[in-house]
Each structure stands twice: as C-alpha cells, then as structure tokens.
Amino acid sequence: MSRPFKVLQLQPDYNVKSHDFADLAEQIVKALPADRYEVTAAFLRGRPGPADPVSRAATSVYFDFSDKSLKGLRLRAMWRLYQFCRKEKFDVVICNRFKPVNMMLQLNRWLKVPLCIGISHGFGEYDRLYRRKQAQRLIDEHWRFVGVSPAVKQYLLDCRCGFTDANTYAITNAIDIEQAEGLQHSRERSRELLGIDPSVRLIGALGRLVPVKGHTYLLQAFAALKDKYPQVQLAIIGAGREESNLSTQVQQLGLGGRVHLLGFKENALQYVRAFDIWTMPSLAEGLGLALLEGMSGRLPVIASSVPAMLPLIEGAGGLAVEPANVPALVQALDTYLGLSNEDLAAKGEQAYRYLQEQHDIEVFRQEYLDLIDSGLSQARGKDV
C-alpha cells in the first residue's frame, strides 16, 4: 500500500478551540481520512499552554515566530519554513489567511509542493497594488484558492491578478450544528448565568468590540426604541478596544440598566438561547460565523447587507440592513419587536431550517476533500 499523502495546514496563529463546531481548520482535518492523509498542523505564532487544546492533526508544530520576524522580508522565518517543508516533503499545503499564503507563494517556487491551497477569509487582502503584482507573478499550476463565501471568491476574481474561475472556488463556511446545539443552555439557564431578567425580550449580539462590528449603530437604534418597548433589553457578548467608548455611549443615550456589555465569554455560543433576536450590524464581514451561530439557536436574524452576508440573511428569512444606517436598523428592530412571541419564534425556526439545508458541516468537509483529491489527481496526472 502506498504511503498516505502528507498534508500541512499552515495557520498564522495558534487558536485551537476545545469545541471545534466553528473551527474550520479543524473541520478540514476531520474531512481528510487518516488512512489516506497524514496531517500536520503548523502555527506561525503562539503555542498552547499546559491545559490548552491541541489540533486533532497527527502532528502539531509551533514555530513561535515573533511579530517582528513576520514583518518586512521575513527572511529568518521564511528560511525556517522552507527548511521544514523541504525536509517533510509535503504533498499538500493548506494556507489559512494572507500571511501563510504569501509566504508559501514565494517558497513554492523552489519547494514545488504539488498542491497548495490558499484560503481567503475576507476582503481587502489584495487591495494593495504590490500584492496583486506579486500574486500575478507567483500563482502557477500548483495553486488553488478558496473564498469562504461566493462574495469573497468574487473579490479574488475581481482583483485580476491570477485568480481565475479555473483555480478559485467558493466553499461556504459552515458549523457543526449538532455539536453547537449540544453546547447551548436553555433560555432560562442562559439568562441565569448571564444575570439577565427572564421576563424581558432580549436583543443580542456577539462579536469583538471593535469599530467594524458596528455596535455603536446598534446602540443608537435601540435608544430610538427604548421608550416604545420598555420590556426590551440589549446584550452584547465580546471584548475589545471599543468597550469604554460603548460604555460611555450607553450612559449618554440613557440606556443604563437596559444594555448589558457582558465582556468576553468562553464558548459564548452556549448562551445564544438567552436572546430573542440576533443582530450583526457589522460594517464588513468575510462571512460572519456569528450569523450562523445565531441561526443554530433558532433565532431570527437582523444583519448588515454586506456582500458576504446578504445571501445568508435572505435565505434565512431575516432582515438585511444597510451598514451604518441607523434609521434602517431602527425599522428592522421595530418590525421584529412588534411580532408576537409565536411569530418571532417561527422566524427563528425558519433561520434554523436554512442553516441545516445550506451550511451543513458534512457538505463543507466533502467539498474540501473533493478539492484536495482532484487537485492531487491533476498535479500528479493520476487518480488519487
């Protein structure tokens, strides 16, 4: 029997989660049968502590590069990665996000790994002219590219720098719905753990507290409706540099006691059923896994009509809102808050059915397996 194909999955940072329902790098590992593929997970920065989880890959490698060593020409980091790949003789290298893609584009001129796959998780990676010129020069027959949504694929194609319909694919992000549901507490228990009144209607959001997530607009929209709906509250799970600004805004808008900035929560998905309405007012998203997480909790969704999310919102029967458009967000919230509990729950069930039909993790895994099987077959001129 021939040896298994050797696969390297290269990531910028160590970020393995104890629950991998939305850890798509780990889902790719799960997609590859161990009798045919031997997977190594490698991380450019960081390493796990004694109690932290590790990848389910057969081998994990932590380069532990400093931030400084990964900037500029990165000569030392490039040399170490080159030596490692040359020694291991990988058949496939899967690169998550721009930095690993960029490094392997340069190194594979000499390594000649038969199949390299670059995964783009969002927009803007190739906005700079020199990056497009570099990609145009280095993309060759060894490379395939994946956008995590049709919109990200289209972004790559529109860059016109070597990404083509022949080498670029859309494999839409997914979550392990069964695992996600298994983590979720009941509505009552979630609210008890979060310290939220079980009798109120609760608008929810989950995400880093950074400007691109658009939480400031959500606060403004909620403030416009606070008197019309005195039994409604808003809760945001997440931490980030905007926390103090948002706290100040809560007080300025007279929302004290009505808005809960809950901070970072480990495995935040476990609290999703505390909410009655799921919101994502982002200014930009590659896909927005949090949108799928809300659907897994059978919640109706309100989200920004950015290209990557619009088809998901429409498919789920949710309400799409122009980014940063506070009056439109007010209208969307008003529409859902005006529904009966039964009608609101029915909208949530519609979102859940869409998630099951269109974002099944088994489909995600199969598409990656097919891409790797076919790519190796083409690269080696024989069936895998």
LINRA-V714532 format. One line per field, one symbol per residue. ss: DSSP state (A for helix, B for strand, O for the rest). phi: phi as a letter, one per 40 degrees, with the letter a starting at -180 (. if undefined). burial: 1 if it has 24 or more other C-alpha atoms within 12 Angstrom, else 0. A space follows every 50 residues. Layout:
ss = ???
phi = ???
burial = ???
This chain:
ss = OOOOBBBBBBBBBOOOOOOOOOOAAAAAAAAOOOOOBBBBBBBBBOOOOO OOOOOOOOBBBBOOOOOAAAOOOOAAAAAAAAAAAAAAOOOBBBBBAAAA AAAAAAAAAAAOOOBBBBBBOOOOOOOOAAAAAAAAAAOOOOBBBBBOOA AAAAAAAAAOOOOOOOOBBBOOOOBOAAAAAAAOOOAAAAAAAAOOOOOO BBBBBBOOOOAAAOAAAAAAAAAAAOOOOOOBBBBBBBOOOOAAAAAAAA AAOOOOOOBBBBBOOOOAAAAAAAOOBBBBOOOOOOOOAAAAAAAAOOOB BBBBOOAAAAAAAAAOOOBBBOOOOAAAAAAAAAAAAOOOAAAAAAAAAA AAAAAAAAOBAAAAAAAAAAAAAAAAAAAAOOOO
phi = .cccccbbbbbcbcacbcbbdbccccccdcccdccbbbbbcbbcbgaccd bccbccdcbbbbcfccdccbbgcfccccccccccccccfccbbbbcgcdd ccccdccccbcfddbbbbbbcabgcbccdccccccdcbcbccbbbbccad ccdcdccccfbhcbccbbbbbcdabcccccccccccdccdccccgbdccc cbcbabidcbdccgcdccccccccbcccbccbbbbbcibiccdccccccd cccgbdgbbbccgcbcfddcbdcccbbbbbcccaacagdccccccccgbc bbacccdcbdccccccgcbcbddgccdccdccccccccccdccccccccc ccccdccbbccccdccccccccdccccccbgacc
burial = 00001111111111110011111111111111100011111111101000 00011111011110100001000100110011001000011111111111 11111111001111111111111011000011001101111111111111 11111110111111001111111111100110111010011001011001 11111111101111111111111111001001111111110010011011 00101001111110001111111111111111111111111111111111 11111111111111111111111111011101111110000001111111 1111110111110111111011101100100000
